[in-house]
Amino acid sequence: MYSPEKGKWCELSPLDIMQMLGRAGRPGFDTEGEGIIITQHSELQYYLSLMNQQLPIESQLIAKLPDMLNAEIVMGSVQNVRDAAEWLSYTYLYVRMLRNGELYGVTAKEAEDDEQLLQRRMDLAHSAALTLDKHHMCKYDRKTGAFQVTALGRVASAYYVGHESMATYNEYLKPTMSDIELFRLFSLSGEFQFIHVREEEKIELNKLAARVPIPVKESVEEPSAKVNIL
């Protein structure tokens, strides 16, 4: 299956496999179902393990850590980088770092020298705070480690806007922008990055484009045009 996030073809996730195999057979008619998996021999053990053993679930928090940290800062539960490191100790990410550290970049020596991984948690919090500070979503005092909420941070937290989108707005948003330009900018939000235009949608999108109150400059071939029209 093609993964837009990774930009390459990837194996189906364990959840997808179990969902599809779980639909084999007709409920109420069949007492059993049959599922066929076609894959390369190198991936055979991966799929067999889904049937024979439970694979560990790994944390995906690091990819969204700046946004999660921003929400905690806005709520007031995290006020400095040490608070953030303490907050991380209550997450599933911390549990998995302790048990499978290599997957999260924790070396054997690092785990031996710092059993609680305090420095690693401090580093993660520091990196996330730098990202937020760069995009004006919080003020980060590198000397004291203190965080200060900003208006942009409050907006992002209240409306679930990611820091990538806030960075786009910071770069391109101008007081003199027209409605057309504002909608164009909105369509560039990171939340829409995996929206694609299907061939069968183009006729309907053209019809809708002729009826929208604010003109759409882009061709319906572009994903941003689809976002604007919808």
N, C-alpha and C positions, 0 to 999 in steps of 0.2 A: 504494500500500500504506500502511495506517495505521501510524505509528510511535508506540508508547506513550512512548518517551523524549522525542520532540519534541512530542507531543500534537497531531499534524496528519498529513495525508496527504502522503506523499513518493513520489518516483520510486523504482523498484526500483534497488538497488545494481548496479554493474557485475558483481559476483560472482554475484548472483542471476540476472541476465540470461544470463550465459555458462553458468551451470549448467543453466538450463532449455533454452536453445537447444542445448546439447550433448547433450540427451536426445532430440532430434528424430530420427525414423527408428527402425527396428527392427534392432538389432544382429544380424548374421548373415543378414538378409533384404534390407535396403535398402542401396544404395550411397551414398545421400544422404538428408538430412532437410530439412524445411521448418518454419521458425518464423515466426509472425505476431505482430507487435507493434502493439497498438492504443494510440495515445497522441495527445496534442494536438500541433498543428503546431509550437508553440513549443518542444516537447521533441524534435523530430525530429533536430536536429543532435546532441543528446546521445547518442541511440541509434546514429546513424550513426557517431559517433566511436568507439564501442565496437568496431565492425567494422573501421574504417580506421586507427585509431591507438591507441597505448597511453596510457591516462590515468595521471597520476602518483598514487601511493599516498601519502596524507597520514597524519601521525602522529595518534594518538588519546591520547597519553600525558598531556596536560594534565588531562583529565577524571579520571584516576586517579593523578595525581602524588602527592597526600598519602599514598595507600596504598603506592605504590612507594617513596617516600622513607622511610616508616616501616620497610619491610622492610630497606632499606639501613642505617638507623640501628640496628636491632636486631642485624643481623649485625656491626656495628662498622666497616663499610667507609666510612661517612660519619659524621663526628663534629662537623661544624660547617657553617655555611651556605656557606663557601667550598669545602669538600669537596663539598657538594651541587652547587654550580655546576660544579665540575670533573667530577663524575659525569654531569651533564647533557650535557657536551660529547661523551660517548661514545654518546649515544642517537640514534635516528633522528629524534627531534623536532628536535635541533640541526641535523642535515643539512637537514631541510625548512625550518627557520627561515632558514638561510643562502640557500636557493634560492628560497623563496616566502614571504618574510617578512611580506608584507601579510596573508596568510591567518591568521597567528599574532599580528597586532597590532604588527608591527615596522615602523615608518615608514622611509621612504627616508633621512631625515636620521639617524635612529638607527643604521641599518645603515652609513651613511657614517662617522659619528663613532666607532662601536665595531664594527669589522669582525668581531671574534670574539664579539660579542653577550654579553660578560661581564656587563654590568649587567642585561640582560634575563634571563640565567640566574640571577643573584643574586636578582632580583625574584621569579622563579618559585619558587626555593627558599625565599625568605622567606615568601611567601604560603602555600606548602604547610606550612611549619613552624608558622606561626601557626594553621593549621587543626588540626594535630596537637596543638599546645599547648592550644588551646581545648577539645579533647575529651579531654585528659589522656592522650594516647597518647605524648607525649614532653614533656620540659621544655626550653623554648627560651629561652636567655638572649639578649635582644635587644641587649644592649650588646656582648657578646663574640661572639655568633653561635654559641655552643656548644649542642650537643644532648645530652640525657641520656635514656637509655631508661627507660620506666616499665613497670610490670606490665601495664597495659592494652595498651600498645604491643606487648609480647611476645605476649600472647594473640591480638591482632588479626593479627599476622604469622604466628603458628604455625597458626592456624585459618582464614586467608584471610577475615577479617571486615573489611568496609569501614568507613571512618571514619564514614559516615552511620549505620550500625547501632550502632557504639560510642557515638555521640552519643545515640541513642534509649535505649540501656541506661543511660547515665549520667543521663539525665533522669528515667526512670521506675522503674528498678530499686530496690527497697526490701528491707531485711532481713526484713520481716514478710510478704512476698508469699506467697500460697498457690500450689499447683501450677497451678491454673486460671489465675491471674494471670500466672505465669511463662510458661506456654505462650502466653498471649495476647500478652505482650510479645515473645516470640521470633518470633511470626508477623508482627510489625510490622517485622522486619529489612528493610533496604533490598534485600537479595538476593532478596526475594520480591515486589518491587513490581510486576513485570509478570505475575504469576500471576493469571489470571482464571477465573471459574467458568463453564463452558459449560453450556448448557441440558441437554444429554444426560448430564451428569455428576451432576445433582442427585439422581436416584433412588439411584444407587450411593453417593453421599456420605452421604445420609440413613441408608442401611443400615450404613455404616461408623461413622457417628456414634453409633449405638446400641450399638456394640461396643467403643468405645475405653475404656481403663481410667480416663482422666481426662476428665470431662464437658467438652463444648464449649458455651459459653454462646451464641455467635453463631449466627445463621441460616446455612444453607449457601449463602445468596445472597451472603454476604460472602467475599472472597478469603482473609481471615485464618482463617475457619472451615475452608476447604479445606486450608490449610497445617497447621493444628492437627490435623485428622483424619488427614492423610497422615503 
